[in-house]
Every structure is written in structure tokens, then in C-alpha cells.
Amino acid sequence: MKKVVILTSVAALPFVSFAADSLTVKATNKLQISRAAQTIEVTAQQLAPLAAKNLDMIHVADPSGKELIAQAVDTDLDEVHKPDMVIFQSDFAPGETKTFTVTAGKAHEFKPSDYKAYGRFVRERFDDYAWENDLIAHRTYGKALETWKGEPLTSSAIDIWSKLNPTLVINEWYMMGDAYYHHMNGNGGDFYSAGPSRGDGGNGIWSADKLSVSKNFINSRTLASGPIRVLFELDYEPFDVNGTRVAETVRISLDAGSQMDHYQVTFKPENNQPVAPAVGLKKMKEEQVSFDAAKGTLAIWEPMEKNQGTQGVAVIVDPKSIDKQAEDKANDLLVLKPATSISYWAGFAWDKAGKITSADAWKKYVDEFSQSAQSPIEVSIPAAP
């Protein structure tokens, strides 16, 4: 099988004038912890030697030769919505290195059972955007909800939908309606009232010892919707921060097998000056709060509403970005150093789902996720022998 010699540096990949039959992708876990469902990203530039007409034609086999699900993703939202990256997943033992074989073939035709991540704009529920993977689900609120006469809500909070099993539930729950998913059903339910708080990882701007936040999102764009990753963007109208108007765009992604969402936020102050971003978690009675500045984690174990067990919620940031821990009436907060863009992780776990069932187990998961976020799986394409 013909292979092509290329450099491991993405930026320095040379021009290749012929198509390779296959490429070898080397992936290394540099941490001494086990890491399940790790997402490996390979760019279009790295895959160029295969001369695939479209990245939907890229196939990945693990070291045993088993084909893995591979998803083509458009990360830059170009005009033709052309994918520029392929992602796939694998588990890694502590310090393990794996090699994967990548080829070009027929375009993928996924089955519903292949999907472990999904999300969409829900106009029929007054402009929700809802997203999920096999472990967790969320929604946040669009403009139409502000004026809904039934139960109006002005909030950019991140809501929680609790799942008992890996089944994707968004479409079913919206089809059945509020009366169905606000009670325990075979797949879980909506037992969390985010309200005007930050919910599970919403953000704002800290100024003059108070939190200023956006209203409901006004526009959404879906970049990817499974089977491995859901990726989308939300725009918010400018909101007032002590006399300065600040617009906001949030990019959110969630991968299969993860309890944590990734948030990338861009603030656009009218005066172009950096702001003090803050990321929050809704306060709950009898919550157990654990803040670790060195790890960049704020982890909470708390009773669920409606007597539905307990849950962990958390925010993870780059430790170097932290200014201080803070709080207001509704939220526990991490205030970050002045910036106009931030990147952080936030998510949750429900004890009734059976995977994470104690405060100690949640803290361990959050600590290890923080390590993983700071040390992603190292990916290279080594030279052929």
C-alpha cells in the first residue's frame, strides 16, 4: 500500500503532487491517566495527500483494522459549508500511543444508531437551541421566549436536561411536549430551573462588583450535528455594562462520551476595550463547592430539584486566566482576567444515570478533564518507512 512522506508539523506540510493510498495517524496520550472517548482531529491540510474530493469520503481504521465512525466538520463556516476537519474517537490507557490508518473511499452514509451527538434550533418551542450527546443534554433560549405569553423568560442561561441512558432525546421530548419531559420518563426529564441565573456554565461580564449578562440569543448557526460532535454558534444583542454596550457571540461544541461542553466566547465592546468575563453556575441549597485555582476548576455537588437525586456541575478554565472567585445572589462565579475572547468548559453529571454517583467521583472526573484539556491527545502523521 503506497504511503507518502510528510512532515508532522501541520503548518509545514509540503505540497504533494500524487495521491497516497493511505496515511498513518499517530495519537499519544501523554498523561498517566486513562482517557475514554477522546476526539482526534485531523485537518484537511493533513489529509490532502489522499486527494479526497470531499472529507466525507475519509475512512479511519483502528490498530486492529476495525473501521471507526469518522465525521467531517466545517469549523470555519465558509460559504459552501465545506468541511475542513475530520474527527474520530478512541479510548487510551495511561501513556498509550495508537496508530490509525486513514484512507479515502465512498462517502459515509450514517445510520441513526451511529449518532451520539445532535443539536438543532427549535423554532416550535419559541426559539430554543437544544443539543445533546449520549450522556447529557442542554437547551438555551432564543428571542421568541422573551415575549411568549405562556411563560416568558429573558435569560441567556444554559439549561440542563437529565438523561438516564445514551438514547438521544431532543426530538422525542419536544414532540411529546412540556408535560412529558418535565416529569420522569423512561429516558430522564427536565428537572432543572435555570431561570435568569447562569445555569450550567452561562457567562457574563463582571464590573463594579456585579454581573451584567446578555438577553436571549437572536441568531443561531449550526456547523455540525453529529454523529460525534455537535457544533453551533449563537449571537446576542449588545447589552449594557456600566454604560458600555457589548455584543457577544458564543460557539458551543459537545462531543460524544463527554460530560463537558466547550464554550468559545467573543465579546465585542463598542469601545474595543477588554472586559472582565465571568462564568457561572446556578446556586443551589446544600451545594458542596470546590474551587481549585491551580487546576482552573469550580466543581459543585448539589441536590437536584423535584427530589430527583443529586448532580455535579462544573466550570473548567485555563488556570492562568483566572482573576478571582466571586458570587452574586444567583450564581457561583469564576471571574477571568480582562479579555475580548475566552475559552472554557462546563458541564454536569446526574447520579441516577449511574456513571458518576458521588461528590468525590465528580471531583475526580473534573480534575482529570482539566488535565486532558491542558494536554490534548498529541496527533502526528509520521513519515512512512
N, C-alpha and C positions, 0 to 999 in steps of 0.2 A: 504494500500500500504506500503510495507516494506521499511524502511529507515535505514541508517547506521549512527552511531555517529562517526564523525571525527572532528579533530581539525581545527580551522580556519587558522592556520599558514601553508602555503604551505610547508615550509621546514620540519615541524614537523608532517606531516600526517602519521598516523600509518598504519601498514600492516593490510589489511582486508582479511580474508580467504573465504568470501562468497560474492555473488553478491547482490547489492542493487537493488530494483526495480526503485528507483528514488533518486535524490539528490535535495536539495533546494539551490539555489544560491541567496544570498542576495547582493544587489547592492545599494550603497548610494551615493548620490550627496551631498558632504559636503560644497558646495558653495551655496551662496544665489543668484544664477542666474539660469535662465532656460538653459538647455543644450539639444540640439536636436541631434539625430543620434549619440549617444555615443556608442562606441565599448567596449563591455565587453569581457575580455579574461579569459578563464578557461583552466588550464593546464591539460595535460594527467595525471599527478600525482593526481590532484584533482578529476579527473573523474574515476580514477582506480576502485573505488568500484562498478561501473556499469558493469565492466568486458566486455566492448565492444571490439570486435575483431579489430575494426578499428574506429578511431574517426569520419569517415564519417557516422557512424551509430548513432551519438549523435543527439538527438532532444531536442529542447528548447521550452517551453510554457510560455507565459507571465502571469501576475496575473489573467487575465480573462480566461485563458485556451487556448488562441489563439496560434497556433504554429508560431514561428518566423523562419526566414531563419538563419541557423547556418552553418558556414564554417569551415572546418578542415584545419589547416595551418601547414606546415612544416617550422619551424623557424631556425632549425639548419643545414639544408641541408645535412642530413645524406645520406648514400649510397643508401638506398632503398626509399628515399624520403617519409619517414613515417611521417604523421602529429603528432605534439606534443602539439597542442593547438586547442581549439575550440573558435570561436568568434561569437558574435551576437550583435545586436544593439537595443537600446531603447531610447526614449526621457525621460527627467527628469525635473520636476518642481524644483524650488529652494528648497534645503534641502530635497528633496524627497528620500525615500527608497522604493525599489521594490524587490519583491521576484519572482524568476523564477524556474520552475520545469524542471529538466533535466532527460531524460530517454535515454535508448538505444533501437534502433529498426532497421528498414530497412535502408540500405544505401541511402543517398539522391540522387535523380535524378532531378537536377535543370533544369528549363526551361530558354530559352533565356531572357524572361521578368523578371526573378529573378535577373539578373546581373545588378549591379550598379557600378561595378569597373572591369577594364580589362586592360591588357597590354601585349605587345609582342615585340620580336626582329623583325625588318622589313628589312630583307636582300634585298628585291627587291627595297628598297629606299636607297641603299648604306649604309646599316648597322645602320639605325635609331633604337633607342629603344623608343617606344611610349606607353603612359599609360594615363588612364582617370578614372574619376568616373562620377556621374550624374551631377556634377557641373562644372568641369574643365578638361582640357586635356593638356598634355605636350609631348614633344619629346626631345631627346638629341642625340648626333651624334657619330657614330661609325667610325672605321678606314677607310673604303672604301670611305667615303665622302672626305677625305683629298686629294685624287688623282682623283676624278671624273672630267672628262674633261668638263662637262656641267657647273657646278657651284661649284668648290671645296671650302671646308671650313674646317679649322683647328680650333676646338673650343670644350671646354667641358661645354659650356653654357647650361642652361635649357631654352628651348623654350616654348612659350605659344600658345595654340590653344584655341580660344574663342568659347564657346558654348552658344546657346540661350535656350536650353531645356535639359531635362535629357537623351535624346537619346544618346546611345554610338555611336561614330562617327569614331573611328580609322579605322576600316576595310573599311567602305564606302568611306572615304576620300582618303585613299591610292588606293583603287580600281579605283576611278574616276580620280585621278592624280592631279598634282600641279595646273593646270589651273582651276580646280574645287574648291579646298579648299583655294586658295589664293584670292578668291572673296567671297562676302557674298552669302551663300546659305541658305536653309531652316533651317539649324542647327547651323549656325555661319560661322567661317572661320579662316584662319591663317593670322592675321594682325600684327604680332609682328616679328621684325627682331632682333633676339638675337645676331647674328654675333659672333665676338670674345669676346664680353662682358661676364659678369656672368649671363646675362639674369635674370631669376626669381629664384634666390637662389643658383646659382653655387658658388663654393668655390675656394680657392687658399691659398697661404702662403704669409704672409706679412713679408718682410725682407728688410732692408736698405731702408725703405720708398717707397717700390714698391711691386706690387703684381706679384707673379710667379704662373703660372697655368699649369695644365696638358693639353695634346692634347686630341684627340678623344679617346673614350674608345676602348679597344682591345678585351674585352671578356664580355659576359653577362650571367647571370643565373637567370631564373625565378623560384621563390619559391612558389608563389601563384598568381592566376589570376582570382579572383572573386569567388562568386558573391558580397562579401562585401569588400574584401581587395585585392589589387594588391601589390605584394612584389617582389623585384628583386635586384640583385647586379650587379655592373659594375666595371671592373678592368681597371686601367690606367697605361701606361708605366711610368717608372721613368722619372721625369722632373727635370731640374736644378733650384736650389735655392741657388744662390751665391756660386756655386762650389760644393754644396752637392746634390746628386741625391735622389729624394724622389718618391717612388711609392705610389699608392693610390687605395683604394677600397671603393666604396660608396654603401650602402644599402638604397634603397628608398622604402617607402610604402605610399599608399594613400587609405583611407577608404571612403566608400560611405558617402555622405552627408557632406563632409569636403571641405573647400576652401584651406586647407593647407596640403602639403606633409611633411612626416617625413624623415629626412636625418640622417644617421649614417655613419660617415666617419672615416676610419682608414688610417693614414699616416704611411709610412714605410721608414724613413730616413736611408740612408746607414750607418750613424754614430750612429744611435739609439738615437739621442738626440731629445727632444721635439722641435716642431716648433710652429710658431705663426699663427694659422689658421685664415682665413678671409672668411666671407660670404658676397656675393654681390648682388645688384640689379642694372640693367642697368639704367644709367641716361637718363632722357627724358627732353625735353624742357618744361618749365612751370610746372614742378613737384612740388607738395606740400609734403615736407619731415617732418616727425615727428619721433623723436628719444626719447625713454624713457628708460634710463638706469636702473631704478628701476624695470621696467617690462620686460626688455630684448627685447624690440621691436623696429624695424625700419620699419615704415609704410609709404608708398608713395601713393598719389593720383595723377594721371597723364593723360594727353590726350593720346588717342590711335593713333597709326599710321593709315594712309589711311582714316582719318576722320571717324573713327568707334566708336565714343563716348569716354568714359573715363573708366579707370580701376584703381583698387588698387592692389599694390604688397606689400609684406611684408616678413620680416625675424623675427623669434622669437627664442631667445636663453635663456639659463639659465642666469639670471642676474649676478650670481656670476662668470660666465665665461668670462665676458666682460672685455677687456683691454681698448679699446677706439673706438670711431667712426672715420672713415677715408674715403678718397675718392681718386680715380685716374681719369684719363681723361674719362674713360668709365663707372665707377661704383661708387655707394654709397656703403660703406662697414662697417661691424662690424668686428673689429679685436679682436680675443679672446686671452686669456692667453695661454702661451705655453702648448702644449699637443700633443699626438700622436693619439688621437681619440676624436671626437666631435659628439654631437647630437644636431640637431636644426630642426626647422620647417620653411617652406617657401611656399608661395602660392599666389593666386591672386583672384580677383573678377571683373567681367565686368558689367558695369551699364546696358547694353542692355539686360542682362539676367533677370533683374528685381528684383533680390533679394537684392543686395547692390548697392545703386544708388547715394551715396554721400560720400564725404571725411569723414564726421562725422560718418556715418554708418559703413564705413570701419574701422575707428579707433576703434569704439566700438567693432566690431567683433574681431579685432586683440587683443585688451585688454582682452576681455573675453576668447579668445582662450589661451592667455598666462596664465590666471588664471587656466584654465582647464588643461593645460599641466603640471602645477606645482601641481595640485590637481586632479589626475585621479579619476574616479569613484572607490570607495572603494568596493572591492569584497571579500566576505567570504562565506563559507559553514557552516552554524550554525549547532549545534548539534540538532538531532531530539528530539522532546518532548518525 
